[in-house]
Amino acid sequence: MTLCRPPPMIFVTKVLRFCLWAILLCVMLAQPVYGGGWSFALQQGRMDIDLPDYENDAWKAVGIRAKVVNSIQASSEQLRVTFKPGSRLAIGRVDGPGVELHNVRVNLDGVGLTVELGGSDPLPERTRIDGQLSVDIGELTHPRLIPQRWRFEGMVHGALAGLELNGRLESGAGLALDLSLRNQFDDEVIANLRLSGAAQAAGNVLSATLNDWPELLSLDSGELVLETSLRIQPGAPLTLDARLEFTEVSGIVDRTAVTGLSGRLLLGLEDGEVSAGLRDFWVKEVDSGIGVGPIRLLADYQAEVASPLAGKLALHQATADFLGGRLRIAPRTVDFSAQPWHLPLEVYDLSLERVLQLYPTEGLSGTGRLTGRLPIRVTQSGVEVERGTLFAEAPGGVLTMPADRLRALLGGSDAMALVVQALQNFHYSVLSSTIHYDEKGKLSLGVKLEGENPDYRGGQPVVLNINLEEDIPALLTSLQLSGRVNEAVTERVRERLKQSGQEAVP
C-alpha cells in the first residue's frame, strides 16, 4: 500500500493557498511603484474568482470557484487580510485514488492571513493563516465507506509552510472524530484522530459509516477509545499507529454473547508491514450456549500489507476458565499462510457435574474432575479435533443416569439392560474418552468406564466401553433457544430458523 498523495482535507488547503496567493498578488500590484514606506487599506473588498481545474498526481478537482469578501491592511512591512462573512471556496467535484468528493464548501468567514513582507525567509514561511474554518463535503464515496455527508469544524493556524488544523470531523451518520492535522508544505502530512464514548453509540454510528462493519455485530455497553496517528510523505508508504482501548464492553457477535471485554488492541503500519498486538486483554465471558471465561490473551501478529491475512500470530498467553476448570494453549507461533493450523488445547480440572448439566435430561448427574488434551486442527473446511483425550483424575467419582435416557442411548437388548442397571449408580475409578470432532460439527466419543455399582450384584467390578455421538451445532442451538445465553441471542436464533423454514431445533 502506497499513499504519497494528499488526502482530501490537504487538497482543500492547497486550493485555499491558491486563492490567498491571488489576493496577495492583487495587493502587491496595487502598491505604489516608488520606494520607501507605504501603506494600503481596503475596508470592504470583494473578489469572485473562477479557478481552472486543479490536478496533482492522481488528484483532480473541477468546478472551483472562490467568493471572497475581505478587508485588507498593508504596509511595506506587513500584509493583513481578514475574510468577512460570505467568503467561501466551492469545489464541484474532487477525484482521487478510490475516493470522490462532491460539492465541497469551505467557509472562510473569520479566517485571517498575515504576510511579513520583510525578511529573507521563503514567503511560505512568512505567511500565516489563523481563524475558524469549516469544510462541508456534500457526499464522500469510498469503497470502505457508506456514501454520505462529512463536515469539519475547527481552527486553522500556522505558516503556509506548515499549516495545522484542529477540530472535529463528523459524518452524516453521527460519527464524530477529534482531528489534529499538520501539513508540511508539499512535503508530509501528519494526522491524529481520536474517537471516544459509549460502545453502544459508537457501534451504531460505525455500522452506519463503514461498509465492512459486521452485520451481526452489535455493542450494548462499555466504553471505547480509538486513537490513530498517521503520516503521509511523497513517494513513501503510509505510516500508521493506532490504539483501540476497550473498557467493560459487551455485545453480541452473530449468536454469541460477549461480556466484559477489556484491554488494548495496538495496530501499526510501516515499511510495507502490518502489526497488531493484544495487551491486558480480558473477557469476562463468551457464551454461545456454553459459557467460556474469563479469557485472558496476550498476542502479537505480523504480516505483509499485500497479504494481511497470511501473517504469523505469536500467542504468548491464551487461557480461559471453562466448566469449573481451565483451558490453555501453550505459547506458540501460528503461520496463517500455511494450512492446516494446529492449536493443541490443554484441558485441566473440568467439573463432570458441570459437563452433564449441559444436557437437559432430568436425573443425569455425576462427580469428578476431567483433564486431557484436544489437538485442534483448522482448515478451510472448518475446525476438527483428531485423537483428543479426556480422563478422570483419581480417585474417580460417581455417575447417576436415569434408566430411560440410558435405554435411548444404549438400546433395549438384554446385554444393555445389565449396563443400564449398573450405570444408575456407578462408582467409577476409571473414566477415559477418545474425542473426534469433524468440520460438520459431529462429536464422537469413545468412553471407557471401570468401577462398580454397590447396589448391583454386590458391587461386582464392571468394565464398559461406550460409543456416543453428538451434533454440537444442534446442541448449541437448543441451548440458545432455552434462553441460557440471553434474549437477544434467542430471538436471533428463532429468526434464523424461521427464515430457513425450520420450526424446531434439528
NORMOUR-V676949 format. One record per run of one state. SS is the DSSP state (h for helix, s for strand, l for the rest). FROM is the first residue (numbers start at 0). LEN is the number of residues. If there is no record, write none. Layout:
ss:from:len
SS:FROM:LEN
SS:FROM:LEN
This chain:
ss:from:len
l:0:7
h:7:23
l:30:8
s:38:13
l:51:2
s:53:3
l:56:2
s:58:17
l:75:2
s:77:6
l:83:4
s:87:9
l:96:2
s:98:9
l:107:4
s:111:5
l:116:6
h:122:4
s:126:16
l:142:2
s:144:15
l:159:2
s:161:10
l:171:4
s:175:9
l:184:3
s:187:11
h:198:9
l:207:2
s:209:1
l:210:6
s:216:17
l:233:5
s:238:15
l:253:2
s:255:15
l:270:2
s:272:15
l:287:3
s:290:14
h:304:3
l:307:4
s:311:11
l:322:2
s:324:5
l:329:2
s:331:4
l:335:5
s:340:11
h:351:5
l:356:8
s:364:2
l:366:2
s:368:11
l:379:2
s:381:11
l:392:4
s:396:4
l:400:2
h:402:8
l:410:3
h:413:10
l:423:2
s:425:12
l:437:4
s:441:11
l:452:4
h:456:3
l:459:2
s:461:10
h:471:10
l:481:5
h:486:13
l:499:7
